[in-house]
Amino acid sequence: MRALASVCALLAVFCVSEQSFAERSDLPPEIGWNYGEIETPRSAAMAGALRAYSNSVAALFINPANMVASRIYHLGALAQIWPEAGRQSYGGAAVDSIVSSARVAGGLGGTWTLQDPDGIDRRASDLRFALAFPFSDQFYLGIGGRYLWLRQDGLGPLGDSLVSGGLQDENIVRGFAFDAGATIKPSQAFAISLVGNNLNNPGHGFQPSSVGGGIGVGADQFTIEADVVSDFTTWDTAKVRAMGGGELLIADNYPIRLGYRYDDGAESHAISGGAGYVDRAFSAEFAVRRVVSGDQATAIIFGFTYHVESSGLTPSAADTF
């Protein structure tokens, strides 16, 4: 019954139509775009501080190296709702670190976004794919690619202008970028990661080039992490985002998460939190982030993940070595 209720709740979110956002957003477009990041409930609840201790579907989007952090085969669906920004995003992903006998992990994901349909009317499709390999139990390396299709048919900050409003019915972005990540775990309870995003420097803020890192401490029941990211493209000069987050697993099935993010470019402070239910077969989670100082924006993220390895349809981890 829990699984059925979780699926129904997620489907209800997916059914939100364009009519849900009937007024033009007053927020700057870059706030709602959120640096082109695709967030899962876990990463959003921890304010993005998950580069060192991510795994499963979250690793595909935030640090591809960590797809090998656990032996899993997961299928996930996610949704994001940003009321003030007039944004909604829906997507899915798959991450497998079991099937390959060479211990190579792979991930594939896709997301569709609609932002401010009565304003800038931005529509984007984001395709992600990545591979990772554990050189040892202490060192993981991953590389990923992303392809973005984006068009903007509405009015930008300058009104009916090609500069700010885009090209009617034409893509203003259609390009590839690549990411790379590395994680070092001197012990099971300590991890350090370095991640670069859009490293080929596409040259625009829809795919901003950035470099970040995270340091985390974790055990079976809790994780604490701090991350810093330097963005070289979105703003006139390089700007920093600093994030911290923690999670606690209660009664083996109920994760509780909190986080804080400072954004130097947007000059904002945000707090976040989330919860969920996780068991051997599936997980259902949600997160909320709210800017408390700066342009007022709220992000609500839902996610559902099915653990294929629990079905017995995949080889066991022991069979792949």
C-alpha positions in Angstrom: 0.0 0.0 0.0 2.9 2.4 0.7 4.2 1.8 -2.8 0.8 2.4 -4.4 0.3 5.6 -2.4 3.7 6.9 -3.3 3.2 6.2 -7.0 -0.2 7.9 -7.0 1.3 11.0 -5.3 4.0 11.2 -7.8 1.6 10.8 -10.7 -0.5 13.6 -9.3 2.5 15.9 -9.4 3.3 14.8 -13.0 -0.2 15.8 -14.0 0.3 19.5 -13.2 -0.4 21.3 -16.4 0.8 24.6 -17.9 -2.3 26.2 -16.5 -0.9 25.9 -13.0 1.2 29.0 -13.6 -1.2 31.6 -14.9 0.8 34.7 -14.2 4.2 35.9 -15.4 7.0 35.3 -12.9 8.5 38.4 -11.2 11.8 36.5 -10.5 14.9 36.9 -12.6 15.0 34.0 -15.1 18.3 32.8 -13.7 16.8 32.1 -10.3 14.3 29.7 -11.7 16.8 28.1 -14.0 18.9 27.2 -11.0 22.2 26.8 -13.0 20.7 24.0 -15.1 21.0 21.6 -12.2 18.8 18.6 -12.0 18.1 17.9 -8.3 16.8 14.7 -6.7 14.9 15.0 -3.4 18.0 13.9 -1.5 20.4 16.4 -3.1 17.8 19.2 -2.8 17.0 18.5 0.9 20.7 18.7 1.7 21.0 22.0 -0.2 23.2 20.4 -2.9 25.9 19.3 -0.4 26.1 15.8 -1.9 29.2 15.6 -4.1 31.1 13.4 -1.7 28.3 11.1 -0.4 25.9 10.8 -3.4 24.9 7.5 -4.8 22.2 5.9 -7.0 20.3 8.3 -9.3 21.5 11.4 -7.5 25.1 10.6 -8.4 24.3 10.7 -12.1 23.3 14.4 -11.8 25.8 15.6 -9.2 29.0 13.5 -9.3 29.2 10.6 -11.8 32.1 9.0 -9.9 29.7 8.0 -7.1 27.6 5.8 -9.3 29.9 3.0 -8.1 29.6 3.9 -4.4 27.0 1.2 -3.9 26.1 -2.0 -5.8 22.7 -1.1 -7.2 20.4 -1.1 -10.2 17.9 1.7 -9.7 15.2 3.3 -11.9 14.0 6.7 -10.7 11.4 9.3 -11.5 11.5 12.9 -10.3 9.5 16.1 -10.4 10.2 19.7 -9.5 7.7 22.5 -8.9 8.8 26.1 -8.4 5.7 28.2 -7.8 7.2 31.7 -7.8 9.4 31.0 -10.9 6.5 29.3 -12.8 8.7 26.3 -13.4 8.0 22.6 -13.5 10.4 19.8 -14.4 9.8 16.1 -14.9 12.2 13.3 -15.6 13.6 9.9 -15.1 16.9 8.1 -14.8 18.5 4.7 -14.5 21.8 3.8 -12.8 23.4 0.4 -12.9 26.5 -0.7 -11.0 25.8 -4.4 -10.9 25.4 -5.9 -14.4 28.9 -5.1 -15.7 31.5 -7.8 -14.9 34.2 -5.1 -15.3 32.6 -3.2 -12.4 31.8 -0.3 -14.7 28.7 1.7 -13.6 26.5 3.4 -16.1 23.7 6.0 -15.9 21.2 7.5 -18.3 18.6 10.2 -17.5 16.4 12.7 -19.2 14.4 15.8 -17.9 11.9 18.1 -19.5 11.4 21.7 -18.1 8.9 24.4 -18.6 9.7 27.8 -17.1 7.4 30.8 -16.9 5.1 30.0 -19.8 3.4 33.4 -19.5 6.7 35.2 -19.4 9.9 34.0 -21.0 8.2 30.7 -22.0 11.3 28.6 -21.7 11.2 24.9 -22.6 14.2 22.6 -22.3 15.0 18.9 -22.7 18.1 17.7 -20.8 19.7 14.4 -21.6 22.4 13.0 -19.2 24.6 9.9 -19.5 27.7 8.8 -17.5 30.2 6.1 -16.8 32.2 5.4 -13.6 34.9 3.0 -12.5 36.2 2.1 -9.1 40.0 2.0 -9.4 40.0 0.7 -5.8 37.6 0.7 -2.8 39.1 4.1 -2.0 39.1 5.9 -5.4 36.3 6.3 -7.9 36.4 8.2 -11.2 33.5 9.1 -13.4 32.8 11.1 -16.6 29.5 12.3 -18.0 27.9 14.0 -20.9 24.9 16.2 -21.2 23.0 17.4 -24.2 20.6 20.4 -23.9 17.8 21.5 -26.2 16.4 24.8 -25.2 14.0 27.3 -26.7 12.5 30.5 -25.4 9.4 31.8 -27.1 8.1 34.5 -24.7 9.1 37.9 -23.5 12.4 38.4 -21.7 13.4 41.2 -19.3 13.7 43.6 -22.2 10.3 42.8 -23.6 9.8 41.7 -27.2 13.5 41.5 -27.9 15.6 38.8 -29.6 18.3 39.6 -27.1 16.2 38.6 -24.0 13.2 36.8 -25.5 14.8 34.2 -27.7 13.8 33.0 -31.1 10.2 32.1 -31.9 9.9 28.3 -32.3 13.7 27.8 -32.7 16.3 26.4 -30.3 18.6 29.0 -28.8 20.7 26.3 -27.3 21.4 22.9 -28.8 24.7 21.7 -27.5 26.8 19.1 -25.7 28.8 19.5 -22.5 30.7 17.1 -20.4 31.4 16.6 -16.7 34.0 14.7 -14.7 34.2 13.7 -11.0 36.5 11.9 -8.6 36.0 10.7 -5.1 38.5 9.6 -2.6 37.5 7.6 0.5 40.4 7.2 2.9 37.9 5.3 5.1 34.3 4.2 5.0 33.4 7.1 7.2 35.1 9.9 5.3 35.0 11.0 1.6 36.4 13.9 -0.5 35.2 14.7 -4.0 36.0 17.0 -6.8 33.6 17.7 -9.7 33.7 19.8 -12.8 30.5 20.6 -14.8 30.3 21.8 -18.4 34.1 21.6 -18.6 34.2 22.3 -22.4 32.9 25.8 -21.6 29.8 26.2 -23.8 30.1 29.9 -23.1 26.5 30.7 -21.9 24.6 30.6 -18.6 22.3 27.8 -19.6 25.2 25.4 -19.2 27.6 27.3 -16.9 31.1 26.0 -16.4 31.8 25.3 -12.7 34.2 23.4 -10.4 33.2 22.2 -7.0 34.1 19.9 -4.2 32.7 18.3 -1.1 33.9 16.8 2.2 31.7 14.4 4.0 31.5 12.2 7.1 29.0 9.3 7.1 27.9 6.1 8.7 25.0 3.7 8.3 22.6 6.0 10.1 23.8 9.6 9.3 25.7 11.7 6.8 27.1 15.3 7.2 28.6 17.1 4.3 29.9 20.6 3.2 30.4 21.6 -0.5 31.7 24.6 -2.4 31.1 25.4 -6.1 32.7 28.1 -8.2 30.6 29.2 -11.2 32.6 30.9 -13.9 29.8 31.7 -16.4 26.4 32.7 -15.0 27.5 36.0 -13.6 29.8 38.8 -14.7 32.6 37.4 -12.5 33.2 34.0 -10.9 30.8 33.5 -8.0 30.7 30.9 -5.2 27.9 28.8 -3.8 28.5 27.2 -0.4 26.3 24.4 0.9 26.0 22.2 4.0 23.6 19.4 4.8 23.0 16.4 6.9 20.7 13.4 7.0 19.6 11.0 9.7 18.1 7.5 9.1 15.4 6.8 11.6 14.2 3.2 12.3 16.1 2.0 9.2 13.5 3.3 6.8 12.8 7.0 7.3 15.5 9.5 6.2 15.3 13.1 7.6 17.4 15.8 5.9 18.3 19.4 6.4 20.5 21.8 4.5 21.6 25.4 4.0 22.9 27.2 0.8 24.6 30.5 0.3 24.6 31.8 -3.3 27.1 34.6 -3.8 25.8 35.3 -7.4 22.2 35.6 -6.5 23.1 37.1 -3.1 20.7 34.8 -1.3 20.5 32.4 1.6 18.3 29.3 1.4 17.3 26.6 3.8 16.0 23.2 2.8 14.6 20.0 4.3 13.1 16.7 3.3 12.0 13.3 4.3 11.0 10.0 2.8 10.5 6.2 3.1 13.3 3.8 1.9 13.2 0.0 2.0 14.8 -2.8 0.0 12.4 -2.6 -2.9 11.8 1.2 -3.4 12.1 4.7 -2.0 9.7 7.6 -2.1 11.1 11.0 -1.0 10.4 14.7 -1.1 12.2 18.0 -0.4 11.5 21.7 -0.1 14.0 24.5 -0.4 13.1 28.2 0.4 15.1 31.3 -0.1 14.9 33.3 3.1 17.1 36.2 2.1 17.2 37.4 -1.5 14.8 36.8 -4.4 12.0 34.8 -2.8 11.8 31.4 -4.5 10.6 28.0 -3.4 11.5 24.6 -4.9 9.5 21.4 -4.2 11.0 18.2 -5.4 9.5 14.7 -5.4 11.1 11.4 -6.3 10.4 7.7 -6.6 13.0 5.0 -7.1 12.5 1.4 -7.8 15.4 -0.9 -6.8 15.6 -3.5 -9.6 18.2 -5.5 -7.8 15.6 -6.4 -5.2 13.5 -8.2 -7.8 16.0 -10.9 -8.4 16.0 -10.1 -12.1 19.7 -8.9 -12.0 22.8 -10.8 -11.1 23.9 -10.5 -7.5 26.9 -8.2 -6.7 29.0 -11.3 -5.9 28.3 -12.7 -9.4 29.8 -9.7 -11.1 33.4 -9.8 -9.7 
